Amino acid sequence: MNLQFVRTTDIQRNFKKILEKLHTTNDPVVVLRDSVPVSVMLPYAEYQRISEIEKQLITFRFEKLWKEMGKRNANVSDEELDRDIEAAKRYAKRRR
């Protein structure tokens, strides 16, 4: 993957050409403002792929945390958990 760097003024003047090049090369375009990267343009399929990876990572982390909580709370009764949840709700309401 090769990054293309484009200034914001170039995008304003040559948007169609830059967009066509983006789709033919599939290389991300880094947008520079005052020589500082401010944004990235990438093909929609690549955006979807990255979004799916992010969702999978969030799900993986959640499941890992859920399992760890299950292990830590294996000896806690449902009644004690219910009391803790209600106490947390009351605390949250007071903090608003």
N, CA and C atoms as an extended XYZ file, in Angstrom:
288
Properties=species:S:1:pos:R:3:atomname:S:1:resname:S:1:resid:I:1 pbc="F F F"
N         0.847       -1.169        0.000 N   MET     1
C         0.000        0.000        0.000 CA  MET     1
C         0.893        1.234        0.000 C   MET     1
N         0.660        2.099       -0.957 N   ASN     2
C         1.395        3.357       -1.038 CA  ASN     2
C         0.478        4.504       -0.652 C   ASN     2
N         0.962        5.354        0.218 N   LEU     3
C         0.187        6.528        0.601 CA  LEU     3
C         0.423        7.641       -0.408 C   LEU     3
N        -0.653        8.320       -0.744 N   GLN     4
C        -0.554        9.514       -1.567 CA  GLN     4
C        -0.797       10.710       -0.654 C   GLN     4
N        -0.033       11.750       -0.790 N   PHE     5
C        -0.203       12.957        0.005 CA  PHE     5
C        -0.696       14.077       -0.897 C   PHE     5
N        -1.755       14.739       -0.458 N   VAL     6
C        -2.365       15.782       -1.269 CA  VAL     6
C        -2.707       16.965       -0.365 C   VAL     6
N        -2.398       18.152       -0.837 N   ARG     7
C        -2.756       19.359       -0.082 CA  ARG     7
C        -4.234       19.683       -0.286 C   ARG     7
N        -4.813       20.353        0.671 N   THR     8
C        -6.231       20.697        0.575 CA  THR     8
C        -6.512       21.548       -0.663 C   THR     8
N        -5.598       22.428       -1.008 N   THR     9
C        -5.807       23.242       -2.207 CA  THR     9
C        -5.815       22.385       -3.472 C   THR     9
N        -4.981       21.330       -3.501 N   ASP    10
C        -4.982       20.425       -4.656 CA  ASP    10
C        -6.312       19.684       -4.760 C   ASP    10
N        -6.874       19.323       -3.618 N   ILE    11
C        -8.167       18.648       -3.636 CA  ILE    11
C        -9.236       19.583       -4.188 C   ILE    11
N        -9.212       20.818       -3.764 N   GLN    12
C       -10.195       21.783       -4.262 CA  GLN    12
C       -10.098       21.959       -5.777 C   GLN    12
N        -8.896       21.946       -6.294 N   ARG    13
C        -8.682       22.187       -7.724 CA  ARG    13
C        -8.840       20.916       -8.571 C   ARG    13
N        -8.510       19.758       -8.012 N   ASN    14
C        -8.439       18.522       -8.797 CA  ASN    14
C        -9.196       17.367       -8.158 C   ASN    14
N       -10.315       17.637       -7.524 N   PHE    15
C       -11.015       16.598       -6.768 CA  PHE    15
C       -11.347       15.386       -7.635 C   PHE    15
N       -11.907       15.604       -8.797 N   LYS    16
C       -12.316       14.484       -9.656 CA  LYS    16
C       -11.120       13.605      -10.026 C   LYS    16
N       -10.027       14.233      -10.389 N   LYS    17
C        -8.821       13.501      -10.776 CA  LYS    17
C        -8.265       12.703       -9.589 C   LYS    17
N        -8.236       13.313       -8.422 N   ILE    18
C        -7.730       12.636       -7.220 CA  ILE    18
C        -8.640       11.469       -6.853 C   ILE    18
N        -9.938       11.674       -6.948 N   LEU    19
C       -10.899       10.616       -6.639 CA  LEU    19
C       -10.752        9.436       -7.605 C   LEU    19
N       -10.584        9.719       -8.872 N   GLU    20
C       -10.384        8.655       -9.859 CA  GLU    20
C        -9.099        7.870       -9.571 C   GLU    20
N        -8.039        8.585       -9.223 N   LYS    21
C        -6.768        7.920       -8.910 CA  LYS    21
C        -6.912        7.065       -7.653 C   LYS    21
N        -7.658        7.547       -6.691 N   LEU    22
C        -7.911        6.784       -5.466 CA  LEU    22
C        -8.563        5.449       -5.788 C   LEU    22
N        -9.537        5.463       -6.666 N   HIS    23
C       -10.260        4.239       -6.999 CA  HIS    23
C        -9.495        3.329       -7.944 C   HIS    23
N        -8.583        3.860       -8.714 N   THR    24
C        -7.815        2.987       -9.602 CA  THR    24
C        -6.632        2.354       -8.882 C   THR    24
N        -6.020        3.081       -7.975 N   THR    25
C        -4.853        2.539       -7.273 CA  THR    25
C        -5.224        1.864       -5.952 C   THR    25
N        -6.375        2.238       -5.376 N   ASN    26
C        -6.797        1.777       -4.045 CA  ASN    26
C        -5.828        2.171       -2.944 C   ASN    26
N        -4.957        3.131       -3.232 N   ASP    27
C        -4.032        3.637       -2.222 CA  ASP    27
C        -4.678        4.808       -1.491 C   ASP    27
N        -4.638        4.802       -0.162 N   PRO    28
C        -5.222        5.909        0.595 CA  PRO    28
C        -4.570        7.245        0.241 C   PRO    28
N        -5.360        8.289        0.361 N   VAL    29
C        -4.888        9.641        0.099 CA  VAL    29
C        -4.880       10.397        1.420 C   VAL    29
N        -3.715       10.852        1.837 N   VAL    30
C        -3.582       11.626        3.063 CA  VAL    30
C        -3.726       13.098        2.696 C   VAL    30
N        -4.659       13.753        3.360 N   VAL    31
C        -4.923       15.171        3.080 CA  VAL    31
C        -4.097       16.016        4.044 C   VAL    31
N        -3.338       16.936        3.478 N   LEU    32
C        -2.470       17.806        4.268 CA  LEU    32
C        -3.018       19.225        4.297 C   LEU    32
N        -3.028       19.810        5.478 N   ARG    33
C        -3.349       21.234        5.618 CA  ARG    33
C        -2.149       21.856        6.315 C   ARG    33
N        -1.522       22.801        5.655 N   ASP    34
C        -0.295       23.424        6.180 CA  ASP    34
C         0.751       22.365        6.514 C   ASP    34
N         0.894       21.407        5.623 N   SER    35
C         1.871       20.308        5.726 CA  SER    35
C         1.608       19.357        6.893 C   SER    35
N         0.409       19.420        7.475 N   VAL    36
C         0.052       18.543        8.595 CA  VAL    36
C        -1.069       17.615        8.144 C   VAL    36
N        -0.926       16.295        8.344 N   PRO    37
C        -2.004       15.366        7.974 CA  PRO    37
C        -3.260       15.645        8.807 C   PRO    37
N        -4.387       15.841        8.119 N   VAL    38
C        -5.637       16.145        8.818 CA  VAL    38
C        -6.741       15.138        8.519 C   VAL    38
N        -6.571       14.375        7.439 N   SER    39
C        -7.623       13.455        7.053 CA  SER    39
C        -7.051       12.413        6.094 C   SER    39
N        -7.844       11.346        5.901 N   VAL    40
C        -7.456       10.306        4.948 CA  VAL    40
C        -8.663        9.951        4.097 C   VAL    40
N        -8.459        9.884        2.811 N   MET    41
C        -9.493        9.421        1.887 CA  MET    41
C        -9.122        7.993        1.510 C   MET    41
N       -10.114        7.089        1.540 N   LEU    42
C        -9.850        5.725        1.135 CA  LEU    42
C       -11.084        5.160        0.456 C   LEU    42
N       -10.912        4.120       -0.347 N   PRO    43
C       -12.060        3.516       -1.021 CA  PRO    43
C       -13.081        3.018        0.003 C   PRO    43
N       -14.357        3.087       -0.368 N   TYR    44
C       -15.433        2.701        0.540 CA  TYR    44
C       -15.298        1.253        0.998 C   TYR    44
N       -14.878        0.375        0.109 N   ALA    45
C       -14.697       -1.039        0.475 CA  ALA    45
C       -13.646       -1.177        1.575 C   ALA    45
N       -12.603       -0.377        1.514 N   GLU    46
C       -11.564       -0.414        2.542 CA  GLU    46
C       -12.111        0.121        3.866 C   GLU    46
N       -12.907        1.171        3.802 N   TYR    47
C       -13.555        1.701        5.004 CA  TYR    47
C       -14.437        0.621        5.647 C   TYR    47
N       -15.211       -0.088        4.833 N   GLN    48
C       -16.069       -1.150        5.359 CA  GLN    48
C       -15.238       -2.257        6.010 C   GLN    48
N       -14.142       -2.615        5.376 N   ARG    49
C       -13.262       -3.662        5.906 CA  ARG    49
C       -12.697       -3.250        7.264 C   ARG    49
N       -12.231       -2.030        7.358 N   ILE    50
C       -11.676       -1.529        8.620 CA  ILE    50
C       -12.756       -1.460        9.691 C   ILE    50
N       -13.944       -1.017        9.327 N   SER    51
C       -15.055       -0.949       10.283 CA  SER    51
C       -15.417       -2.324       10.814 C   SER    51
N       -15.408       -3.318        9.950 N   GLU    52
C       -15.728       -4.681       10.371 CA  GLU    52
C       -14.662       -5.214       11.329 C   GLU    52
N       -13.407       -4.938       11.032 N   ILE    53
C       -12.322       -5.355       11.925 CA  ILE    53
C       -12.484       -4.698       13.293 C   ILE    53
N       -12.845       -3.433       13.293 N   GLU    54
C       -13.035       -2.716       14.561 CA  GLU    54
C       -14.190       -3.332       15.364 C   GLU    54
N       -15.282       -3.671       14.693 N   LYS    55
C       -16.412       -4.308       15.378 CA  LYS    55
C       -15.991       -5.645       15.975 C   LYS    55
N       -15.230       -6.431       15.217 N   GLN    56
C       -14.764       -7.728       15.705 CA  GLN    56
C       -13.853       -7.563       16.912 C   GLN    56
N       -13.002       -6.554       16.876 N   LEU    57
C       -12.100       -6.298       17.997 CA  LEU    57
C       -12.881       -5.898       19.247 C   LEU    57
N       -13.880       -5.043       19.087 N   ILE    58
C       -14.713       -4.640       20.226 CA  ILE    58
C       -15.431       -5.854       20.801 C   ILE    58
N       -15.987       -6.693       19.934 N   THR    59
C       -16.679       -7.898       20.389 CA  THR    59
C       -15.716       -8.825       21.125 C   THR    59
N       -14.523       -9.017       20.591 N   PHE    60
C       -13.517       -9.863       21.227 CA  PHE    60
C       -13.172       -9.337       22.616 C   PHE    60
N       -12.936       -8.024       22.718 N   ARG    61
C       -12.587       -7.432       24.013 CA  ARG    61
C       -13.736       -7.571       25.010 C   ARG    61
N       -14.962       -7.343       24.535 N   PHE    62
C       -16.122       -7.470       25.413 CA  PHE    62
C       -16.254       -8.903       25.925 C   PHE    62
N       -16.135       -9.881       25.034 N   GLU    63
C       -16.261      -11.285       25.437 CA  GLU    63
C       -15.160      -11.673       26.421 C   GLU    63
N       -13.959      -11.177       26.204 N   LYS    64
C       -12.850      -11.449       27.117 CA  LYS    64
C       -13.148      -10.861       28.498 C   LYS    64
N       -13.620       -9.630       28.513 N   LEU    65
C       -13.963       -8.980       29.779 CA  LEU    65
C       -15.117       -9.707       30.466 C   LEU    65
N       -16.110      -10.105       29.689 N   TRP    66
C       -17.268      -10.829       30.232 CA  TRP    66
C       -16.835      -12.129       30.907 C   TRP    66
N       -15.941      -12.871       30.252 N   LYS    67
C       -15.441      -14.126       30.835 CA  LYS    67
C       -14.665      -13.863       32.125 C   LYS    67
N       -13.837      -12.823       32.105 N   GLU    68
C       -13.068      -12.495       33.306 CA  GLU    68
C       -13.990      -12.095       34.453 C   GLU    68
N       -15.020      -11.326       34.166 N   MET    69
C       -15.979      -10.945       35.204 CA  MET    69
C       -16.689      -12.183       35.742 C   MET    69
N       -17.010      -13.114       34.852 N   GLY    70
C       -17.649      -14.355       35.281 CA  GLY    70
C       -16.772      -15.141       36.239 C   GLY    70
N       -15.468      -15.188       35.935 N   LYS    71
C       -14.536      -15.905       36.819 CA  LYS    71
C       -14.426      -15.203       38.175 C   LYS    71
N       -14.309      -13.874       38.139 N   ARG    72
C       -14.153      -13.116       39.386 CA  ARG    72
C       -15.396      -13.200       40.263 C   ARG    72
N       -16.551      -13.313       39.637 N   ASN    73
C       -17.810      -13.301       40.383 CA  ASN    73
C       -18.434      -14.686       40.509 C   ASN    73
N       -17.662      -15.729       40.283 N   ALA    74
C       -18.196      -17.091       40.319 CA  ALA    74
C       -18.806      -17.441       41.675 C   ALA    74
N       -18.276      -16.863       42.735 N   ASN    75
C       -18.763      -17.185       44.078 CA  ASN    75
C       -19.759      -16.158       44.611 C   ASN    75
N       -20.231      -15.268       43.764 N   VAL    76
C       -21.182      -14.240       44.193 CA  VAL    76
C       -22.588      -14.683       43.806 C   VAL    76
N       -23.508      -14.568       44.749 N   SER    77
C       -24.888      -15.001       44.489 CA  SER    77
C       -25.609      -13.997       43.588 C   SER    77
N       -26.686      -14.449       42.944 N   ASP    78
C       -27.499      -13.566       42.102 CA  ASP    78
C       -28.093      -12.427       42.921 C   ASP    78
N       -28.484      -12.719       44.163 N   GLU    79
C       -29.063      -11.695       45.019 CA  GLU    79
C       -28.052      -10.586       45.317 C   GLU    79
N       -26.809      -10.982       45.584 N   GLU    80
C       -25.767       -9.990       45.853 CA  GLU    80
C       -25.483       -9.154       44.610 C   GLU    80
N       -25.465       -9.792       43.457 N   LEU    81
C       -25.273       -9.055       42.206 CA  LEU    81
C       -26.408       -8.059       41.986 C   LEU    81
N       -27.657       -8.498       42.230 N   ASP    82
C       -28.814       -7.607       42.074 CA  ASP    82
C       -28.700       -6.404       43.001 C   ASP    82
N       -28.295       -6.628       44.252 N   ARG    83
C       -28.130       -5.519       45.200 CA  ARG    83
C       -27.059       -4.544       44.704 C   ARG    83
N       -25.945       -5.077       44.209 N   ASP    84
C       -24.868       -4.220       43.711 CA  ASP    84
C       -25.324       -3.398       42.498 C   ASP    84
N       -26.096       -4.021       41.614 N   ILE    85
C       -26.597       -3.313       40.424 CA  ILE    85
C       -27.529       -2.185       40.843 C   ILE    85
N       -28.428       -2.457       41.767 N   GLU    86
C       -29.360       -1.421       42.238 CA  GLU    86
C       -28.605       -0.293       42.923 C   GLU    86
N       -27.604       -0.608       43.701 N   ALA    87
C       -26.795        0.421       44.362 CA  ALA    87
C       -26.068        1.275       43.315 C   ALA    87
N       -25.572        0.648       42.274 N   ALA    88
C       -24.886        1.384       41.211 CA  ALA    88
C       -25.854        2.315       40.479 C   ALA    88
N       -27.090        1.857       40.266 N   LYS    89
C       -28.103        2.702       39.618 CA  LYS    89
C       -28.407        3.925       40.475 C   LYS    89
N       -28.589        3.707       41.778 N   ARG    90
C       -28.881        4.831       42.675 CA  ARG    90
C       -27.712        5.822       42.693 C   ARG    90
N       -26.517        5.312       42.726 N   TYR    91
C       -25.321        6.161       42.702 CA  TYR    91
C       -25.273        6.989       41.414 C   TYR    91
N       -25.550        6.348       40.297 N   ALA    92
C       -25.524        7.038       39.005 CA  ALA    92
C       -26.566        8.146       38.948 C   ALA    92
N       -27.753        7.896       39.474 N   LYS    93
C       -28.813        8.906       39.477 CA  LYS    93
C       -28.405       10.104       40.322 C   LYS    93
N       -27.769        9.872       41.468 N   ARG    94
C       -27.339       10.980       42.328 CA  ARG    94
C       -26.254       11.816       41.665 C   ARG    94
N       -25.451       11.209       40.824 N   ARG    95
C       -24.332       11.904       40.172 CA  ARG    95
C       -24.759       12.778       39.002 C   ARG    95
N       -25.999       12.633       38.539 N   ARG    96
C       -26.473       13.410       37.380 CA  ARG    96
C       -26.648       14.812       37.725 C   ARG    96
